[in-house]
Amino acid sequence: MPQYHVEARWDPEAAVWVSISDVPGLVIETATLAEFEALMRALVPEMLADHGVAGAVSVQWNAQGAFEVAA
């Protein structure tokens, strides 16, 4: 089964989650992780189909962010 990867990475300057992915054509920028996941679930099948991928595939995704605090 083909496997694809999507990462949601926080961009502190733009204050959005942005996608880094090997899914052809996938570009996502959202304010929340919930929005990111919803959009990813909607767009990944569409992007794969547009690029000739058919059948079941595995999509692994994760989120990475960081923030500073004063203690």
Secondary structure, DSSP 4 states (H G I P E B T S, - for coil): --EEEEEEEEETTTTEEEEEESSTT---EESSHHHHHHHHHHHHHHHHHHTT--S--EEEEEEE-------
